[in-house]
Amino acid sequence: MAQTKTGWQKEKDGYTYYEADGTVKKGRQYRQLPDLNAPQKYYLTENGKMLTGIQQWAGSYWFFNPDGTLHTKRDYVKSQWGSYYMIGENGQVLSGVQKWQGTYYYFEPSTFLLANKQEYVQSQWGTWYMVGKDGRLMTGLVDWQGSKYYFDPSTYTKVVNKDLSVNGVNYHADANGILSEIQATKSYGGDYAKYQPSLYNNTGSDSFAISQIGGSINGYIYEQATYGSHAQQAKAKGWRFHTYIWMQTGSNQWQTKQMLDYFLPRLQQPKDAIVALDYEAGASGNVEANTDNILAGMRQIKQAGYTPMLYSYKPYLLAHVDINRVLAEFPNSIWDAGYQTGLSVWPNYNYFPSMDEVAIWQYSDYGGQQDLNVDLTGITYNGYR
């Protein structure tokens, strides 16, 4: 007599599970069966045949490995018919907005496939996002249906009812997020320290000056002797006068507070005028701690009644500061240094450092003699109107 087949049997089209009496379970079954190597695991079978790849079960789609076991880690996998799908930690095929390899993608709810055209979509939790042709959520400046929009780099959501600066251009986002360019009147001015005892009208149209009052180097506080005379000269010229402070305190919030406690009462400018923190040296290796320190200083400046700004240059900020956190609390507060070549006293916007929400651009050091700045948003009028 022929021996009855039982258990897993390898056949030409894969494995089939035979019951103890040699029959197979009819229909689609998801149940615990002996593993091929002894322990018991769950398998999806169709008329006893082991199913692998993308399979439908219990109202959803799931991915089963070549050995029949459920795939149980987040992964982007190739199906049995060649299309790729995003799989969750429970083996389920995912749709909607999903995180993968450090960014976010959108998978169509009807097909579960990665989106392949630009569209504005509603996520599984109700929030709307802009999706690019590669399926990735878009951020920054976006063209859509004849208008411009801006999507926040940290939240991926559309910015509404807000003024912002992108690559040196000022925009207003209305209630629908549609951007309109603000034709702000640009103004020019220098920033000064002890190396420039006299204020100089570099462009012939200078109207503001920003002078260093002093600073802190790892807790050592020093003053700039030229600060008072700079304030007097600016007043005599009818220029708007503002202050910056050298902030070499790394991530030490106590040193920053000590520094500001010393200098804020000594300012020679009106309330609401700029007080900029010059953060370009001494950063610690902890980006979040550096950012916490900067934000603590900017909050103290604001509480004292002045306009806080953060001065540095793009590579240093990107390496040592979470700039998105700073801008989330203090929009359009960046004073960025990025020098053009040559000795022109006027800014060449081909050299503009591509950063969002830059309010003042320090565009030249004029051969190491004098820093030249353009106010892109009108922030230097704070305290003077």
Phi, psi and omega in degrees: 000143178290139180286136180287134177287133174222158179070199180285132178231130178279124180235176187298333181251022177122199181263143175232141180257124178255133179292175183299332179267008177088000178268171175242150176289129180280151178081186182268126184231139171239108186207166181278126180225160177301136176289157178301333183254012171121300183297160181269139177221170179268139180226150172259124182235153175234110185053040178087343184279131178294127179260139178229171180076205180283126182220146178271136178198135175054041174081004179223179176246144185224159178245125179249135181293167178302336178270007176091351181278153180289134177286124188235048170208152179296126188201156175250108194241157177266129182277176180293342178253009170101341179283152180259146181222154175267128183248136177275177182294341179262007179091356184280142175287129188258155173223177182079202180279127182223142178274136179205123176054047171085002177217187184238142180232162179241128179247129185300130181295334183275325183249346184067007181272154177297133179299145183229023175212154179288128178201159179260115191237153175263130182282176181293342178254009172100342181283144181263143181221156173264128182251136179272178182294340178267007179085356184273143175294135185267148174227169180079204183284128184227133171269132182207119176051044174085002179232165176255142177227165175231128180249126186299129182294339181266327182252345181068006182264160181289134177277133179228153174052051184205145171270142179208160179241127180232118179052042176082001178251134182263136181229158167242128176264121181279190184296337177265001180087359180289129183271139169233137184287134177266121179275073181287143176283116180283146176227163191232151178186166179255162167245146196227149173221200183293342181282347178234086183294336183242142174284139183228138181276083189295316182272348189083352178232019180299142181222002176213161175219142176237117187246142177281125178274339183149206180178188179229130174244100181053039177098346176276116183266132177229158178247155173259119184293340184275353187300312183298317180291327175299317179298318180293318180295319179298318179297317180295328180275350184077023181270154173283131187245133181224175189228145167230154185232128176290121186242080177259062183243009175056246179246015186270099183291330179295316178297322179295316178298316179301317179298311182289325175302327181282314190272328184301321177290348185258006181293143178243064183204162180285161173301149180079351175290168188283137164234111184258138174267119181269097186248090182220012178202149173085011180297146175279177178278001182255104184300316183293322179292321175301316181295319177302319181295314179298313181297323177298318178294317180294324177296320180295321178296315180296317179297332178280354175100019182242169179268113181280140172226160177242119178257136171186196174235152193308308182301323181291317179298313182296328182279331192235353187225141171276089188296331179296324177293320179296313184289332178296325181266328182229081181299149175052045185246011185266132171247107192247135176263126176201104194273137172277165177273162178086181185243026175292141178275357181252146183290139173254108189288354171294342181258006183298128178290120189289090176222150179277150170060038172277120181267324177232133177247121173271099193266349181200150169254010175046058178068027179083008184262321189201131177280133180247138186227148171238130175273115186270342189237353185089012183295334181286354174277349178301130182090354185233021176214000000 
